[in-house]
Structure formats: structure tokens, C-alpha cells
Amino acid sequence: MSAVGDDPLCLPVLVELGGALRGGVASALREVIATGAWQQDLGVRREAAHWRHEPRFGAFLEQDLERRRDRGPKREHLDAALLMFPETRAALYRVDAAQCPQHCRAETGTFSEDRHTDDYRQALFGWYAAIQHAHACVVRAVRWFKEADPSDPRRPQEFTQWLARTGSRRGRRAADGTAPAASQEAVREILLMMHAWSPHTFEAMDVAFRKAEGEQAFHAWGGGFEPAGRSEAQAAAEALADVLSPQERQHVRGVMADIESEDVWDRDMTLAKDSALPCTSDRHRAYGTGSGDREDCAKARDRVYEEASRPWDEGADRKAGAARLARFLLGARADRVKAVLTTARTAVARDSMATAPQVWHDSADLLREAREAAGLDLHDAAGHLDIKPHTLQRFEQAAGKLPGRPVSLSYLQLLTVACTQGGHPVPACIPQAFSEPVTALPTTL
């Protein structure tokens, strides 16, 4: 890595290396989340055992991220690496918002779960090592570009074209065959690396470009305050402004604007509703995977997002509501849900239980709307009741014969628990005799 930083001709190599490491961070982190491999991490298990609670994903991230800039990767470095990977950003939000063990139950197959965590850490620290050299390498490359003989076959006509050189025949300029898309991708990668190491890079470049165009511009940095990375960002920005043409400066401005538009983490909630993201796991996007696997994998995260993206009410903790709903609905909790329903059913008198099928039949539409509003999926509800999904769907449409007494009572009680856990009002059509035994139970699921 030090050789790359010292040789000005290795800037394209640094760009390629940074792009590969950034992709490795995103891919490995997706698999760590999707497979639940982070739960087996020694630090996570030790922290959970010490505080006697379930494993927290935050404990996994915290042990790899540093507070000090020169001692290891920070959260800002990780965020910059994931800017252009919506699948990973969405997966990171899901595991943080839901605070539950698994969201995408991808099977690891023959690939060890430890490999996922090892790949993530190696890529993260590799990315951290690469971005340290970005500003200095740009300054050295600019100095070489200005001093090199224009007839040198290694020197292209424009500096941005040289970033994306693809290896050319001897005696031919390296940038002659560079596609515009490759050049734009290379510019974006080096800007991301610079932005990751110093958050002042874009401001410094904007000021330097405006000065190069004859305008008066000043930094917003406070007097006497030297934020980390200021000098590096300013030196690289001034060097670039000296060699970039007006067209190149405009192109770089456009790339920076695209990066800044992506750097809005609130967009991740919008991404969750996008059907183009069926799953975060690379395994479920591979060739030969059936659509059923991807749909099953995405159910839990969809419900979490649906709850978390509802309009904000003052005094309501939406993140906590999403966490409760996810903990209640995920398959890892199915045994507890069934235990609660079994216990609650025994507390209902037999004569009251006889009215449950008719209540369900008479209020089918209202109950179905309540189930959907609470985020309880049709397939999950059927699984808790030990019936087939199409059978539950037929009952909800009040079609055919009435459901049996145990199933009817369990269905009404399941809705009561779902609404209570999700913070929704329990449908008024459910008699108090049915819902009271459920709400009286310690349903901390």
C-alpha cells in the first residue's frame, strides 16, 4: 500500500484497489447480516452474556470501528464505503431498526459463517488503509502530470481520462480507448476515497474550483480550528483545480453532486419498499435460486419497514415499535407465540369459545384489515395457527364453512397479541373474554 502511495503513476491502481475493497466491504457485510454470522462472533456473545440480553448487532460493528481517526476505520469510513450499495445500506438499517437475530434466513451451505466475518474485517481494514493515501497520491499524480513531457505515451490529454486507463498497446496513448463511463466511474471512486478520509474534501474542491474560475470563495472552517483532514483535502483540491479543464471541473462537480444526493440515509426506508430488492443476500441473487426463497427471505424486513415508515406521531417511539413487531413476528419467536396462544386459550370458558367461529365469520373483513395493519403476514399467521395459508385466506373472505373453535379462538387471540405488540388498537369486534387472557399474559416476545 505504501508503494502505491509513493508512486504517482499508481493512482489508477489505487482507484481499482479502492473500488474492489469497497465492493468487498459491502458484499461481506450483507452476508454477515443475511446469514446471522455476526451472532457467533466472540465479542457479541461475550457482551450478550455479560448483560444477559440477546446478541446486539451494534456490538459487532463497534468492536471493528474506532473513535480515533488514526487508529482504525471509523463509522464515517464505513458509511462512505456503502454509499453506492443500496442493498447493504438497507440491510444495515434493518438489522439496526429491528434489533432481532435474523432478517434474511439465508443458508450458508458449505461456506463457513466465520469466513463472512473475516472477509468483512479484511475488506474494511483494507479500505481504511487505501483511503489514507488518496489525497497524497492525487497530489503526486498531478505534479507528475504537469511536469511530464506531453509526448510521453503514458500521459493522456486530460487528467480524468488517465484515472481510467485500461492498459494499451505500446506507443498508443493510454486514454485513447477509455470509455466515458469508465472515466466517470474512476472519478467517482477516487472522490469517494477522498471523501471517506476527509469530510472536508468536497467543500475544499468547491472553493478551489471557484477560485480557479476567478470567483472569490472562502472556507467555512472556523478560525483557529483545524479539523482532521483539512490540510490534506485543501492540498488535493488546489492541485486538481490547477490541472482540470473547465469541462473536467464541471464533470467532477456533477459526480460530487451525485455522491451527496446518495449520502442521505433517510432514503433507506424508501428503498425497503422497492420490490427490486428482494433480499440482501448474494446467495439469493445467484443463478438458480427460486423466487420462493427470495420472497420468504424478504418477509420479515418488509414488515419492519412498513411499521417503521408509518407517519410519525408525537410521543410514539416508532423505532421501538418496529423492534417489538419484528421480535414478535420473526420465525425464531414462533414457539413463544404458540406457547402464549396455548396458555391463553385454556383461560377462556368453553361456552365463550363456541362463539369464536361466528365472530370471525361476521367480522372477516375488519379482522383481515387489522391483521394487515399490524404487519402480521398471511403466511406467518397461518403458521402460528397450524393451518394452510390458502385456508386462512378463504376463512378471512368468509367463504365456505366456519373455521373450527380452537383455530377461531387462536386467530382472534393472535390478532390481539399482534395489535398489542405493534401499538395498534385491538378490533372492537373481538370480545373482552377472548382478548383479556392474552393481554394479561407477560407477552414480552
Secondary structure, 3 states (H helix, E strand, C coil): CHHHHHCHHHHHHHHHHHHHHHHHHHHHHHHHHHHCHHHHCHHHHHHHHHHCCCCCHHHHHHCCCCCCCCCCCCHHHHHHHCCCCHHHHHHHHHHHHHCCCCCCCCCCCCCCHHHHHHHHHHHHHHHHHHHCCHHHHHHHHHHHHHHCCCCCCCCCCCHHHHHCCCCCCCCCCCCCCCCHHHHHHHHHHHHHHHHHHCCCHHHHHHHHHHHHCCCCCCCCCCCCCCCCCHHHHHHHHHHHHHHCCHHHHHHHHHHHHHHHHHCCCCHHHHHHCCCCCCCCCCHHHCCCCCHHHHHHHHHHHHHHHHHHCCCCCCCCCHHHHHHHHHHHHCHHHHHHHHHHHHHHHCCCCHHHHCCHHHHHHHCHHHHHHHHHHCCCCHHHHHHHHCCCHHHHHHHHCCCCCCCCHHHHHHHHHHHHHHHHHHCCCCCCCCCHHHHHHHHCCCCCC
